[in-house]
Amino acid sequence: MSFSFGFSGDDIEEDPNDVVPQNQQEQGQATDANGPPPIPARSHDLDEMVDDNSNPHLLSGLDNSDLQTNIYEGGYKTWECSLDLCRYLLDRGPRKDLDDLARVEHVLEMGCGSALPSLLVFQWALRNSWRGYLTLTDYNVDVLRLVSLPNVLLTWIAEMGDAQSHVLFSESGNPLKGADEHGDVYLTPHILDAFKQHLTNQGIILTFISGSWTPTSSFTSLIPTTPELNTFILGSETIYSPASCTAFTDAITQIMRQVKMGKAVVAAKRVYFGVGGSVDGFRMEVGEKGGVAGEIEFEGLDGEGEGGVRRCLVEVQMV
C-alpha cells in the first residue's frame, strides 16, 4: 500500500511502506550532557501534520540505529511488544474488556509509532459510533506525520461505507475495498476535509503530541484531562531504560491522578539487557508513585521474543 499527501508536487517522495512499519518509539528520555537536549513536547493539529516539514536527516538515518538519544526514538520500527498489545485488545472482544470502551472517554497511546493498538481502538470507535478523545504521542513529529496519521487515515478509508466511497473515489473506487486491496491512496484536500468532518460529526477529538515526556508537567499539560474523564492508556516498549521508565511512569501516574478513572496496559519485555529497563523496576516505580501494577494473565503472548527474552502485559491503576 502506497500513501501520499496530495497538496504539492514534492510533499512526500518516499514510499511510506519503507517507513510505516510500526510502532513504539520508546521515548528514551535520558539526558546526555554531550548530546542534544530533549525535544520539547508540542501538540499538532491535522492541518499542520500534512505540511511538508519532514526531517530528511531523520529519514536518512533509519538504517543506522533503532535509537538515537534525544533525536530518534524508534518510531519507524515495528516492536514485537506492540503486537502483543494488539493481540490482547483483539482477545478482549467481543463482549469482553474492549466493549468496556463504551464507558471510556479518552484513549491515549504513549510512544505510538505506527499506532497499531490505537488503530484497533479507532476501528472499534468507527464501528460503534464512539465519541471521545484519541491522543497519539510520539517523540518524533515526523513519525506522527509519516506513519501514525497515514495509518489512522487508512483505517478510516478501510471502514468507509459504499456511499461515501463513491463520493470520494468515484472514478477508481475505494482502493481499500474490492478485489484489489493494495491500491494507492492519494490524499487530496477533499478527502482530508471529509475525514475531519467525519471526526467532528461523530465527536472524536484526535490529537497528536510530539516531544519528550519530561518535564512531566509540560507534557501532561497537553493531554486532555478533566475530573470527569475515564482514560485508557496504552504503551509498549516504553520502559526499556531507567530514564525512559521513570519519565513514562511519572507521566501516566500524573495523568491518572487528574481523571475520574484511569487504567494503563503496558506491553514490555521482562528485562532489557544492556539498557537497564525491566518490568520489576517499572512495577516498583509505579508503587513509589502511589499506583499498583500487576501482570495480566494472557495466553496470547508468543513465549520468548527476540534474544530469548520473555514478554508480558502489565496493568496499572492508581490506589
Buried (B, 14 or more C-beta within 10 A) or exposed (E): BBBBBBBEEEBBEBEBEEBBBBBBBBBBBBEEEEEEEBBEBBBBEBEEBBEEEBBEEBBEEBEEEBBBBBBBBBBBBBBBBBBBBBBBBEEBBEEEBBEEBEEBBBBBBBBBBBBBBBBBBBBBBBEEEBEBBBBBBBBBBBBBBBBBBBBBBBBBBBBBEEEBBEEBBEEEBBBBBEEEEEBEBBBEEEBBEBBBEBBEEEEBBBBBBBBBBBBBEBBBEBBBBEEEBBBBBBBBBBBBBBBBBBBBBBBBBBBBBBBEBBBBBBBBBBBBEEBBBBBEBBBBBBEEBEBEBEEEEBEEBEEEBEEEEEBBBBEBBBE
